[in-house]
């Protein structure tokens, strides 16, 4: 523990770091303790004051794109610009206190040698400090991000969970260690199927081609993903935006027609799914990674998250980025579907498009596609291809792969 404390002291004296370390529990606890000691030292000094918390700024103005020299993989990173959480500003006081409460809880979890899911930690904090983490005194149902029943209750709970996720990011930005190092396991929605064998140490081999229509559920334990032994005879990795499309491809055994691994995060990618994809890209660098997403700004945003990472997790993006290519849907696929299947862009689509356009990460071909979306005022979903029959999707993918029609 003494060595960990010395390392933590050196860390807090060096404000040039702009990435998240992967630390052992004693090292994380030491960084938390040093943060507390620094805070108390200022409070008990001859000229006491409430110090601000220096956090690496997670904003577009503080993000850059690192383009790989040895590999083709690029990722978002954050530069040496800082923001603060202040107890003296009314609108930031609660956020200031949340950071300390989450750090205290993480210290307790790590000290006990345990790990918890994001949801477990949320409810524990909700019980201990409802005034800081929820607008409701009780939560009667589990939050389901993709289910809209019990809408009012879930809406308030979801807002509370979003607040907590922001606090996680604040703690990562303050301590500059990965979320997993804090003792928080990812909540995974991801699935993988196809020509892939997975084996955890001292466990049986899982054949992802023999796991039924759903495939194999990706664990939220990032440490287990890091230790996975993997074998494949696939020639492609296909990332599918939507769960329903993924299920159709698995049911049709597309991975046998096109020797491939299918993976989905059921929408916006979670950390565990991104880490598995990253590990696949490192273990099998010759396999092209191809993304099948809706032709709309949200689909492109999902692709870019897999490809570059996100600004919110800019301190850890290097651990998850992959060289993903855009297979479809793209503008030249629109001629395959009837005009009646095109849907007008929503205000949210325009907002996402503006955000992407303002980013430096978009390559020119992606920017052109996005411009066509906005100018047409329309979007197309993958399901529109079913006008040619339910078995057409596999043929569509195969043809584009044979023609190397991806960008």
C-alpha positions, 0 to 999 in steps of 0.5 A: 500500500505504501508504494501505491500511495507514493505512486498516487502522490506522483500522479496528482503532482503530474497534471499532464496525463490525459488517459485512464490507467488500468490500476489494481485496487490498492492503487485506486484506493491510494488515489482516492485517499490522496484526493481526500488528503489534498482536499482536507489539506486545503481546508485546514490550511491557514487560508482555508478554501473549498477547492475545485476538483480538476477534471480532464475536460470531456468536450469536443473542443478538448478532443482530438483524433489519433490516427494510427501510424503502424495500424489503420486504427484511429481513436479519440483522445483528450488533450491537457485541458481541464474543467472543474466541479465546484462546491461554490457554484449552486448549479455544480454543488450537487455534482461536486458532492456526487463525485465524493460519494461515488469515490467513497462507495468505490473505495468501500467496494474495492476494499472488500475485494468486490465488484458491482454492476452499474445498476447495483451501485446506482441502487445502493447510492439511491438508498444512501443519498436519494437527494443526490441521485434520484428525484424519487425516494423509492425505485420499484422497477428495474430500469430497462433502457429499451422498454418504455412501459411504465414510462413516467417512472422509468423516465425519472429513474433513467434520468437518475442513472444518467446522472450517475453515469456522468459522475462515473465519468467525473471520477474517471476524469479526476482519478484517471483510472478506468471504470473497471479499475473502480470496481464497476462492471459493465452492463452488457447488452451485447451478443456474438454468434458465428464462427468463433470459439471462446474459452475463459480460463478453466472453463468449457469452450463456447461454440458461438455457432451453436448457441441458438438464435440469440447467440452467446451473451457477452459478459460485463466482466471486462477482466474475463473478456481480456482473458478470453482465448479465441479461435476462428476460421471466419474471414469477416467480422460483421457488426450489426446495429439492430438486434432484430437484424442480428437475429435474422442473420443468425437464424439464416446462418449467414455466418456459414454462407459468409464465413463470419462472426456476427456481433451486436450491441443492440443499438448504441454500443456498451463498453463490454461489446466494444472491448470484445470487438477490440480484442477480436481485432487484435487477435485476428488483425487480418479480418475486415470489420464491417458495420451494418447500420441504418442510413441515418445520423444515429446509425453513423454515430453508432459506427463512429463509436465502434470505430473511434470511441466517444468523447465522454470516454476519451480517456479510455478510447484507445482500449476500445477503438477498431478499424470498422468499415461501413458496409451499409446502409449507404446512399447507393443502397437506397435505390434498392428500396421503394420510395415509400420505405424512406422515412423523414428525418426527425429533429433528433436526427438533425441534431446528431448530424450537426454534432457529427459534422462539427467533429474532425473525426469524420472522413470525407466519404462519411461526411458526404454520406451524412450530407446526402442524408441531411439534403434528402431529409430522409432516412432508410432502415435496414428492414426496408430491404425485406421488400425483396424477401426475408432471405435477401439480407444475406445476399445483400451482404454477400454481394457487397463483400464480394465487390469490396463495397465498403468504406 
